[in-house]
Amino acid sequence: MEQQKDTPIEQSDGKESVNIPKGTSLNNTAIAVSENLKKVLATQDQLRKLVATDIIFSKPILEQSGNAVIFPHTINVIQGQAGVHKSRLAEIICAALLKRHDCKNELLGFKRTNLDAAYTVVYVDTERNLLEQLPYALQNIQIKAGNKKEDVLPNFQYISLLQVKRKDRFDTLNEYLNHLRLTNNQPLFIVLDVSTDCIEDFNKADKSMELIDLMNVAVNDHNAIFLCVIHENPKSDKARGHFGTELMNKASTVMQVGFEKDEQQNDTELIRAKYLKCRSTARHTPFYFKYCKDAKGLVLASDKEISDAVNSRKHKAGIEDVIEHLEMYMGDGTTLSRTDLLDKLCVDFSSSYRTMESRIKEIFDSKMELRDNEARVCHLHKETAEKQIIYSLKQAESQ
């Protein structure tokens, strides 16, 4: 059978014609083709071509201790409370992308998957002062990447929005990125530190979506990758404001950074980077590091330091640790019977049924927040099926 062809329809006002699929019912009214419709139809053509081919998924550009962390054309997040070294972690990632072949610095296990790949790293800062703090941070990135502080690296660009009025920052950032695209043909790795300060009001949907849309366009059309540093709400693991909520939905990899607690729930010097979301892979196990005065930066924690911290937490079977295990068990949509869930928790925590029942009851009754593998806020849900109590994670209604 002969394949049906689309019918070109000429515009009465001389505008560009548009192909209408064969069989589509038309009246005598001329069809106006807006710029947005042209974009949609062009995307449709592109998708048709891709659907007919074997899809080859992008490989990661950056790994951490063998785990794929950052992929091309993605938005990524580092979140945490104030003072947990979020910016220093972002600096380490930048240094890994700029690292010279002869540089021996470990960089928390972060490595480029292709040492010959070239990226232009763009650091956009909104917080640090311009005389000491920001220059020192940028200097450290260069040195950790194996360069000298006086070197001028063409693939390392940086600006500060500190002196730009908040209401003008988004437009300024947009203008700057457009300028970069005209003067640079390498893929861009753009760090927004902190991302909520790049817009007028991170609690307003319209202002938040402006920046989300800008990132989506850059990611899809201009070979860019974003790393957004964002603060969490006080005493919560939720990223700030409406922007934070939307950012979690769009992000591919989300790392949460925070100090490990001791048995009295006091901060230790150990810092844990927990993966809240890994869209392209299974969710990775956390990695641990600390600030070292001698190294003047972050270094990986020793196996003993990690073992001591983890064993101490497991022995206590704290609520946060139980929540983490519930997320691990059921974050992918898995359901567990009461018996199976208690058995798993008792083994993992070397604890009694009574203790684990108490923890589950507290988490359920208090409607504590958990996160599934898509980093969506959930609550522990239970129902009765075939005379068994079944547990699962159910997405919170406000999400």
C-alpha beads as a LAMMPS data file, in Angstrom:
LAMMPS data file: protein, C-alpha beads

399 atoms
398 bonds

1 atom types
1 bond types

-500.0 500.0 xlo xhi
-500.0 500.0 ylo yhi
-500.0 500.0 zlo zhi

Masses

1 110.0

Atoms # bond

1 1 1 0.000 0.000 0.000
2 1 1 1.327 3.431 -0.898
3 1 1 2.232 5.494 2.180
4 1 1 0.007 8.489 2.763
5 1 1 1.749 11.831 2.351
6 1 1 1.157 14.978 4.326
7 1 1 -0.684 17.723 2.479
8 1 1 0.994 21.163 2.246
9 1 1 -1.438 23.977 3.034
10 1 1 -0.540 27.422 1.738
11 1 1 -1.281 30.402 3.947
12 1 1 -3.592 33.088 2.569
13 1 1 -1.387 35.848 3.984
14 1 1 1.791 34.501 2.408
15 1 1 3.107 32.880 5.577
16 1 1 5.026 29.648 5.499
17 1 1 2.956 26.556 4.688
18 1 1 2.483 23.709 7.148
19 1 1 2.132 20.003 6.362
20 1 1 -1.174 18.564 7.540
21 1 1 -1.369 14.768 7.982
22 1 1 -3.381 13.007 5.273
23 1 1 -6.991 12.474 6.258
24 1 1 -7.207 15.473 8.575
25 1 1 -10.551 17.257 8.233
26 1 1 -10.146 20.897 7.166
27 1 1 -12.604 23.709 6.602
28 1 1 -12.127 26.609 4.230
29 1 1 -10.528 28.862 6.855
30 1 1 -6.828 29.569 6.310
31 1 1 -4.580 28.054 8.987
32 1 1 -2.315 30.543 10.711
33 1 1 1.038 29.059 11.716
34 1 1 2.470 30.669 14.828
35 1 1 6.112 30.494 15.783
36 1 1 5.229 28.148 18.640
37 1 1 3.389 25.785 16.297
38 1 1 6.404 25.760 13.973
39 1 1 8.585 24.721 16.922
40 1 1 6.163 21.987 17.932
41 1 1 5.956 20.606 14.398
42 1 1 9.749 20.724 14.002
43 1 1 10.093 18.791 17.248
44 1 1 7.496 16.310 16.009
45 1 1 9.577 15.679 12.875
46 1 1 12.696 15.213 14.976
47 1 1 10.924 12.755 17.274
48 1 1 9.618 10.749 14.317
49 1 1 13.171 10.269 13.078
50 1 1 14.413 9.264 16.533
51 1 1 11.529 6.841 17.114
52 1 1 12.575 4.980 13.961
53 1 1 16.176 4.490 15.152
54 1 1 17.887 2.514 17.893
55 1 1 18.162 4.837 20.897
56 1 1 21.713 5.079 22.263
57 1 1 21.634 6.530 25.757
58 1 1 24.247 9.073 26.747
59 1 1 27.128 7.880 28.867
60 1 1 27.970 9.777 32.070
61 1 1 30.538 12.548 31.917
62 1 1 31.454 12.206 35.592
63 1 1 31.725 9.301 38.023
64 1 1 32.314 9.153 41.750
65 1 1 34.196 6.037 42.883
66 1 1 32.874 4.179 39.860
67 1 1 29.251 5.348 40.197
68 1 1 27.790 7.285 37.282
69 1 1 26.745 10.673 38.698
70 1 1 26.355 13.366 36.037
71 1 1 25.093 12.849 32.482
72 1 1 24.921 15.157 29.431
73 1 1 21.870 17.384 28.973
74 1 1 20.766 17.205 32.613
75 1 1 19.933 19.345 35.631
76 1 1 21.593 18.217 38.866
77 1 1 21.328 19.330 42.486
78 1 1 23.402 19.569 45.653
79 1 1 21.163 20.397 48.606
80 1 1 21.713 20.704 52.342
81 1 1 21.492 22.906 55.403
82 1 1 23.762 25.946 55.794
83 1 1 27.398 25.235 56.571
84 1 1 27.656 21.619 55.350
85 1 1 30.215 22.386 52.588
86 1 1 27.810 22.270 49.631
87 1 1 29.845 24.842 47.734
88 1 1 33.106 23.028 48.408
89 1 1 31.583 19.849 46.980
90 1 1 30.511 21.800 43.880
91 1 1 34.075 23.147 43.597
92 1 1 35.482 19.614 43.713
93 1 1 33.162 18.592 40.861
94 1 1 34.292 21.595 38.820
95 1 1 37.939 20.717 39.463
96 1 1 37.294 17.149 38.279
97 1 1 35.950 18.472 34.970
98 1 1 38.951 20.790 34.558
99 1 1 41.555 18.343 35.841
100 1 1 44.808 18.068 33.901
101 1 1 45.961 14.638 32.737
102 1 1 49.083 14.807 34.918
103 1 1 47.231 15.905 38.071
104 1 1 47.216 13.326 40.906
105 1 1 44.621 14.977 43.177
106 1 1 41.928 12.517 44.278
107 1 1 38.971 14.952 44.310
108 1 1 36.687 12.758 46.471
109 1 1 36.773 10.044 43.831
110 1 1 35.216 12.226 41.117
111 1 1 36.639 11.505 37.657
112 1 1 35.786 12.395 34.075
113 1 1 34.793 9.305 32.138
114 1 1 36.505 10.670 29.016
115 1 1 39.736 12.483 29.798
116 1 1 39.861 13.910 26.285
117 1 1 36.397 15.476 26.488
118 1 1 36.463 19.265 26.856
119 1 1 33.883 21.207 28.870
120 1 1 33.679 24.877 29.680
121 1 1 32.941 25.169 33.387
122 1 1 30.879 28.240 34.259
123 1 1 30.633 29.168 37.945
124 1 1 27.836 31.608 38.823
125 1 1 28.042 32.785 42.433
126 1 1 25.523 34.861 44.371
127 1 1 26.718 34.762 47.998
128 1 1 30.433 35.186 48.607
129 1 1 32.253 38.492 48.870
130 1 1 34.335 39.572 45.893
131 1 1 37.564 40.470 47.709
132 1 1 38.431 37.218 49.465
133 1 1 35.841 34.446 49.568
134 1 1 34.960 34.035 45.882
135 1 1 38.497 34.597 44.494
136 1 1 39.832 32.046 47.009
137 1 1 37.204 29.473 45.991
138 1 1 37.951 29.961 42.273
139 1 1 41.665 29.783 42.963
140 1 1 41.168 26.470 44.773
141 1 1 39.282 25.027 41.807
142 1 1 42.211 25.812 39.512
143 1 1 44.828 24.430 41.906
144 1 1 42.882 21.229 42.651
145 1 1 42.584 20.687 38.897
146 1 1 46.397 20.781 38.634
147 1 1 46.833 24.365 37.437
148 1 1 48.518 27.390 38.969
149 1 1 46.467 30.148 40.520
150 1 1 47.841 32.658 38.005
151 1 1 46.905 30.511 34.999
152 1 1 44.191 31.843 32.723
153 1 1 41.996 28.903 31.734
154 1 1 39.856 29.601 28.646
155 1 1 37.485 26.777 29.626
156 1 1 36.886 28.139 33.141
157 1 1 34.511 31.092 33.269
158 1 1 32.982 32.710 36.347
159 1 1 30.790 35.620 37.336
160 1 1 29.121 36.976 40.458
161 1 1 25.553 38.273 40.610
162 1 1 26.082 39.697 44.080
163 1 1 26.104 43.317 42.891
164 1 1 23.077 42.881 40.608
165 1 1 19.676 43.705 42.096
166 1 1 17.736 40.551 42.815
167 1 1 14.899 41.504 40.466
168 1 1 17.407 41.868 37.608
169 1 1 19.447 38.730 38.224
170 1 1 17.484 36.367 36.030
171 1 1 17.668 38.669 33.014
172 1 1 21.385 39.234 33.640
173 1 1 22.055 35.497 33.891
174 1 1 20.085 34.866 30.697
175 1 1 21.996 37.583 28.880
176 1 1 25.330 36.204 30.097
177 1 1 24.544 32.645 28.976
178 1 1 23.479 33.947 25.553
179 1 1 26.803 35.805 25.359
180 1 1 28.681 32.591 26.213
181 1 1 26.925 30.652 23.482
182 1 1 28.099 33.208 20.910
183 1 1 31.723 33.045 22.039
184 1 1 32.074 29.387 23.051
185 1 1 31.376 26.186 21.123
186 1 1 32.206 23.691 23.880
187 1 1 29.561 21.986 26.036
188 1 1 28.812 24.101 29.107
189 1 1 28.820 22.860 32.695
190 1 1 27.050 25.624 34.638
191 1 1 27.047 25.855 38.435
192 1 1 24.419 28.100 40.064
193 1 1 25.552 28.738 43.647
194 1 1 23.087 29.380 45.133
195 1 1 20.358 28.832 42.565
196 1 1 17.482 30.442 44.514
197 1 1 19.384 33.747 44.517
198 1 1 19.303 33.860 40.717
199 1 1 15.611 34.795 40.699
200 1 1 13.519 37.525 42.273
201 1 1 11.386 35.290 44.517
202 1 1 11.909 31.531 44.886
203 1 1 8.441 31.151 46.441
204 1 1 6.624 32.511 43.369
205 1 1 5.670 29.991 40.712
206 1 1 6.166 32.335 37.746
207 1 1 9.631 33.483 38.830
208 1 1 10.691 29.919 39.657
209 1 1 9.525 28.574 36.324
210 1 1 11.447 31.255 34.420
211 1 1 14.718 29.780 35.643
212 1 1 13.510 26.175 35.261
213 1 1 12.499 26.933 31.659
214 1 1 15.827 28.649 30.950
215 1 1 17.692 25.554 32.148
216 1 1 15.474 23.207 30.154
217 1 1 16.070 25.176 26.946
218 1 1 19.835 25.301 27.539
219 1 1 19.960 21.581 28.344
220 1 1 17.984 20.534 25.259
221 1 1 19.113 23.069 22.668
222 1 1 22.581 24.261 23.685
223 1 1 24.464 21.210 25.033
224 1 1 24.516 22.412 28.622
225 1 1 24.558 20.722 32.024
226 1 1 23.467 22.472 35.227
227 1 1 24.526 21.883 38.818
228 1 1 22.272 23.806 41.198
229 1 1 23.374 24.381 44.785
230 1 1 20.366 25.018 47.011
231 1 1 19.668 25.402 50.727
232 1 1 17.137 23.259 52.538
233 1 1 14.399 24.670 54.708
234 1 1 15.464 24.800 58.374
235 1 1 14.941 21.458 60.175
236 1 1 13.739 19.853 56.939
237 1 1 15.215 17.961 53.994
238 1 1 13.094 19.887 51.464
239 1 1 14.836 22.305 49.131
240 1 1 13.668 25.877 49.589
241 1 1 10.498 27.294 48.121
242 1 1 8.461 26.596 45.015
243 1 1 11.673 26.656 43.016
244 1 1 13.107 23.859 45.152
245 1 1 10.021 21.702 44.618
246 1 1 10.092 22.155 40.842
247 1 1 13.850 21.648 40.752
248 1 1 13.496 18.235 42.407
249 1 1 10.994 17.219 39.722
250 1 1 13.288 18.232 36.861
251 1 1 16.617 17.075 38.287
252 1 1 18.374 13.901 37.174
253 1 1 20.783 13.508 40.098
254 1 1 20.136 14.958 43.559
255 1 1 22.766 14.785 46.289
256 1 1 21.899 15.727 49.862
257 1 1 24.834 16.804 52.016
258 1 1 24.757 16.799 55.812
259 1 1 26.821 16.106 58.929
260 1 1 26.646 12.652 60.442
261 1 1 25.136 12.561 63.952
262 1 1 26.506 10.815 67.017
263 1 1 24.388 8.873 69.516
264 1 1 23.339 12.138 71.179
265 1 1 22.305 13.547 67.786
266 1 1 25.160 16.053 67.754
267 1 1 27.030 16.835 64.532
268 1 1 30.280 14.954 63.979
269 1 1 33.055 16.040 61.620
270 1 1 31.988 13.371 59.141
271 1 1 29.835 14.524 56.197
272 1 1 27.558 12.240 54.233
273 1 1 26.509 12.791 50.618
274 1 1 23.278 10.853 50.169
275 1 1 21.701 10.338 46.765
276 1 1 18.055 11.326 46.911
277 1 1 17.563 10.735 43.205
278 1 1 19.417 8.992 40.388
279 1 1 17.206 9.103 37.315
280 1 1 19.619 7.324 34.970
281 1 1 20.810 4.582 37.328
282 1 1 19.862 2.744 40.495
283 1 1 20.208 4.966 43.540
284 1 1 23.822 4.885 44.736
285 1 1 24.930 4.284 48.307
286 1 1 26.131 7.396 50.192
287 1 1 29.776 8.460 50.264
288 1 1 31.484 10.137 53.203
289 1 1 34.041 12.910 53.497
290 1 1 35.297 15.570 55.903
291 1 1 37.014 18.939 55.876
292 1 1 40.781 18.656 56.353
293 1 1 42.721 21.696 57.541
294 1 1 46.009 20.338 56.197
295 1 1 44.556 19.758 52.741
296 1 1 42.546 23.009 52.982
297 1 1 39.564 21.222 51.560
298 1 1 37.452 18.098 51.487
299 1 1 38.919 14.588 51.675
300 1 1 37.297 11.167 51.683
301 1 1 36.705 9.620 55.109
302 1 1 38.630 6.471 56.012
303 1 1 36.932 3.073 56.071
304 1 1 37.240 3.004 59.866
305 1 1 35.630 6.418 60.265
306 1 1 32.737 5.351 58.055
307 1 1 32.364 1.987 59.801
308 1 1 32.338 3.565 63.262
309 1 1 29.690 6.106 62.259
310 1 1 27.437 3.630 60.467
311 1 1 27.657 0.984 63.205
312 1 1 26.896 3.568 65.870
313 1 1 23.789 4.685 63.992
314 1 1 22.606 1.150 63.345
315 1 1 23.015 0.222 66.989
316 1 1 20.779 3.103 67.959
317 1 1 18.270 2.421 65.145
318 1 1 17.364 6.088 64.966
319 1 1 14.326 7.320 63.110
320 1 1 16.404 8.916 60.322
321 1 1 18.209 5.633 59.684
322 1 1 14.988 3.624 59.656
323 1 1 13.491 6.123 57.193
324 1 1 16.527 5.703 54.966
325 1 1 16.059 1.939 54.954
326 1 1 12.333 2.271 54.194
327 1 1 13.242 4.461 51.219
328 1 1 15.766 1.877 50.088
329 1 1 13.281 -1.002 50.413
330 1 1 10.243 0.667 48.847
331 1 1 11.437 3.740 46.949
332 1 1 10.945 1.970 43.619
333 1 1 7.291 1.167 44.340
334 1 1 7.885 -2.168 46.071
335 1 1 5.306 -3.193 48.688
336 1 1 6.162 -5.273 51.753
337 1 1 4.068 -7.197 54.202
338 1 1 4.390 -6.250 57.865
339 1 1 6.282 -9.469 58.578
340 1 1 8.729 -9.038 55.688
341 1 1 9.361 -5.407 56.568
342 1 1 10.057 -6.161 60.230
343 1 1 12.298 -9.080 59.310
344 1 1 14.414 -6.884 57.036
345 1 1 14.699 -4.081 59.593
346 1 1 15.578 -6.437 62.447
347 1 1 18.371 -8.002 60.408
348 1 1 19.765 -4.686 59.139
349 1 1 19.715 -3.045 62.559
350 1 1 20.377 -6.151 64.677
351 1 1 17.385 -5.046 66.691
352 1 1 14.247 -6.513 68.227
353 1 1 10.760 -6.691 66.731
354 1 1 9.468 -4.444 69.489
355 1 1 11.985 -1.702 68.692
356 1 1 11.283 -1.846 64.960
357 1 1 7.517 -1.870 65.496
358 1 1 7.900 1.254 67.624
359 1 1 9.941 3.026 64.906
360 1 1 7.447 2.133 62.171
361 1 1 4.510 3.278 64.295
362 1 1 6.180 6.622 65.005
363 1 1 6.979 7.193 61.325
364 1 1 3.443 6.252 60.272
365 1 1 1.537 8.124 62.993
366 1 1 3.587 11.314 62.596
367 1 1 3.300 11.263 58.786
368 1 1 7.047 11.771 58.535
369 1 1 8.421 12.661 55.125
370 1 1 10.164 10.006 53.061
371 1 1 11.356 10.172 49.457
372 1 1 10.918 7.714 46.641
373 1 1 13.462 7.071 43.897
374 1 1 12.217 10.158 42.035
375 1 1 12.901 12.304 45.128
376 1 1 9.163 12.938 45.574
377 1 1 7.937 13.480 49.130
378 1 1 5.998 10.457 50.371
379 1 1 4.438 9.095 53.550
380 1 1 4.486 5.550 54.857
381 1 1 1.223 3.930 53.800
382 1 1 -0.406 0.746 55.043
383 1 1 -3.457 -1.222 54.008
384 1 1 -4.921 -4.655 54.624
385 1 1 -4.933 -7.200 51.815
386 1 1 -5.755 -10.874 52.223
387 1 1 -5.592 -10.556 56.006
388 1 1 -2.084 -9.076 55.850
389 1 1 -0.898 -5.545 56.586
390 1 1 0.927 -4.243 53.521
391 1 1 3.305 -1.254 53.643
392 1 1 4.293 1.028 50.768
393 1 1 5.347 4.605 50.086
394 1 1 2.513 6.872 48.942
395 1 1 3.186 10.232 47.348
396 1 1 2.129 13.152 49.569
397 1 1 -1.008 14.903 48.347
398 1 1 0.645 18.321 48.166
399 1 1 3.201 17.125 45.633

Bonds

1 1 1 2
2 1 2 3
3 1 3 4
4 1 4 5
5 1 5 6
6 1 6 7
7 1 7 8
8 1 8 9
9 1 9 10
10 1 10 11
11 1 11 12
12 1 12 13
13 1 13 14
14 1 14 15
15 1 15 16
16 1 16 17
17 1 17 18
18 1 18 19
19 1 19 20
20 1 20 21
21 1 21 22
22 1 22 23
23 1 23 24
24 1 24 25
25 1 25 26
26 1 26 27
27 1 27 28
28 1 28 29
29 1 29 30
30 1 30 31
31 1 31 32
32 1 32 33
33 1 33 34
34 1 34 35
35 1 35 36
36 1 36 37
37 1 37 38
38 1 38 39
39 1 39 40
40 1 40 41
41 1 41 42
42 1 42 43
43 1 43 44
44 1 44 45
45 1 45 46
46 1 46 47
47 1 47 48
48 1 48 49
49 1 49 50
50 1 50 51
51 1 51 52
52 1 52 53
53 1 53 54
54 1 54 55
55 1 55 56
56 1 56 57
57 1 57 58
58 1 58 59
59 1 59 60
60 1 60 61
61 1 61 62
62 1 62 63
63 1 63 64
64 1 64 65
65 1 65 66
66 1 66 67
67 1 67 68
68 1 68 69
69 1 69 70
70 1 70 71
71 1 71 72
72 1 72 73
73 1 73 74
74 1 74 75
75 1 75 76
76 1 76 77
77 1 77 78
78 1 78 79
79 1 79 80
80 1 80 81
81 1 81 82
82 1 82 83
83 1 83 84
84 1 84 85
85 1 85 86
86 1 86 87
87 1 87 88
88 1 88 89
89 1 89 90
90 1 90 91
91 1 91 92
92 1 92 93
93 1 93 94
94 1 94 95
95 1 95 96
96 1 96 97
97 1 97 98
98 1 98 99
99 1 99 100
100 1 100 101
101 1 101 102
102 1 102 103
103 1 103 104
104 1 104 105
105 1 105 106
106 1 106 107
107 1 107 108
108 1 108 109
109 1 109 110
110 1 110 111
111 1 111 112
112 1 112 113
113 1 113 114
114 1 114 115
115 1 115 116
116 1 116 117
117 1 117 118
118 1 118 119
119 1 119 120
120 1 120 121
121 1 121 122
122 1 122 123
123 1 123 124
124 1 124 125
125 1 125 126
126 1 126 127
127 1 127 128
128 1 128 129
129 1 129 130
130 1 130 131
131 1 131 132
132 1 132 133
133 1 133 134
134 1 134 135
135 1 135 136
136 1 136 137
137 1 137 138
138 1 138 139
139 1 139 140
140 1 140 141
141 1 141 142
142 1 142 143
143 1 143 144
144 1 144 145
145 1 145 146
146 1 146 147
147 1 147 148
148 1 148 149
149 1 149 150
150 1 150 151
151 1 151 152
152 1 152 153
153 1 153 154
154 1 154 155
155 1 155 156
156 1 156 157
157 1 157 158
158 1 158 159
159 1 159 160
160 1 160 161
161 1 161 162
162 1 162 163
163 1 163 164
164 1 164 165
165 1 165 166
166 1 166 167
167 1 167 168
168 1 168 169
169 1 169 170
170 1 170 171
171 1 171 172
172 1 172 173
173 1 173 174
174 1 174 175
175 1 175 176
176 1 176 177
177 1 177 178
178 1 178 179
179 1 179 180
180 1 180 181
181 1 181 182
182 1 182 183
183 1 183 184
184 1 184 185
185 1 185 186
186 1 186 187
187 1 187 188
188 1 188 189
189 1 189 190
190 1 190 191
191 1 191 192
192 1 192 193
193 1 193 194
194 1 194 195
195 1 195 196
196 1 196 197
197 1 197 198
198 1 198 199
199 1 199 200
200 1 200 201
201 1 201 202
202 1 202 203
203 1 203 204
204 1 204 205
205 1 205 206
206 1 206 207
207 1 207 208
208 1 208 209
209 1 209 210
210 1 210 211
211 1 211 212
212 1 212 213
213 1 213 214
214 1 214 215
215 1 215 216
216 1 216 217
217 1 217 218
218 1 218 219
219 1 219 220
220 1 220 221
221 1 221 222
222 1 222 223
223 1 223 224
224 1 224 225
225 1 225 226
226 1 226 227
227 1 227 228
228 1 228 229
229 1 229 230
230 1 230 231
231 1 231 232
232 1 232 233
233 1 233 234
234 1 234 235
235 1 235 236
236 1 236 237
237 1 237 238
238 1 238 239
239 1 239 240
240 1 240 241
241 1 241 242
242 1 242 243
243 1 243 244
244 1 244 245
245 1 245 246
246 1 246 247
247 1 247 248
248 1 248 249
249 1 249 250
250 1 250 251
251 1 251 252
252 1 252 253
253 1 253 254
254 1 254 255
255 1 255 256
256 1 256 257
257 1 257 258
258 1 258 259
259 1 259 260
260 1 260 261
261 1 261 262
262 1 262 263
263 1 263 264
264 1 264 265
265 1 265 266
266 1 266 267
267 1 267 268
268 1 268 269
269 1 269 270
270 1 270 271
271 1 271 272
272 1 272 273
273 1 273 274
274 1 274 275
275 1 275 276
276 1 276 277
277 1 277 278
278 1 278 279
279 1 279 280
280 1 280 281
281 1 281 282
282 1 282 283
283 1 283 284
284 1 284 285
285 1 285 286
286 1 286 287
287 1 287 288
288 1 288 289
289 1 289 290
290 1 290 291
291 1 291 292
292 1 292 293
293 1 293 294
294 1 294 295
295 1 295 296
296 1 296 297
297 1 297 298
298 1 298 299
299 1 299 300
300 1 300 301
301 1 301 302
302 1 302 303
303 1 303 304
304 1 304 305
305 1 305 306
306 1 306 307
307 1 307 308
308 1 308 309
309 1 309 310
310 1 310 311
311 1 311 312
312 1 312 313
313 1 313 314
314 1 314 315
315 1 315 316
316 1 316 317
317 1 317 318
318 1 318 319
319 1 319 320
320 1 320 321
321 1 321 322
322 1 322 323
323 1 323 324
324 1 324 325
325 1 325 326
326 1 326 327
327 1 327 328
328 1 328 329
329 1 329 330
330 1 330 331
331 1 331 332
332 1 332 333
333 1 333 334
334 1 334 335
335 1 335 336
336 1 336 337
337 1 337 338
338 1 338 339
339 1 339 340
340 1 340 341
341 1 341 342
342 1 342 343
343 1 343 344
344 1 344 345
345 1 345 346
346 1 346 347
347 1 347 348
348 1 348 349
349 1 349 350
350 1 350 351
351 1 351 352
352 1 352 353
353 1 353 354
354 1 354 355
355 1 355 356
356 1 356 357
357 1 357 358
358 1 358 359
359 1 359 360
360 1 360 361
361 1 361 362
362 1 362 363
363 1 363 364
364 1 364 365
365 1 365 366
366 1 366 367
367 1 367 368
368 1 368 369
369 1 369 370
370 1 370 371
371 1 371 372
372 1 372 373
373 1 373 374
374 1 374 375
375 1 375 376
376 1 376 377
377 1 377 378
378 1 378 379
379 1 379 380
380 1 380 381
381 1 381 382
382 1 382 383
383 1 383 384
384 1 384 385
385 1 385 386
386 1 386 387
387 1 387 388
388 1 388 389
389 1 389 390
390 1 390 391
391 1 391 392
392 1 392 393
393 1 393 394
394 1 394 395
395 1 395 396
396 1 396 397
397 1 397 398
398 1 398 399
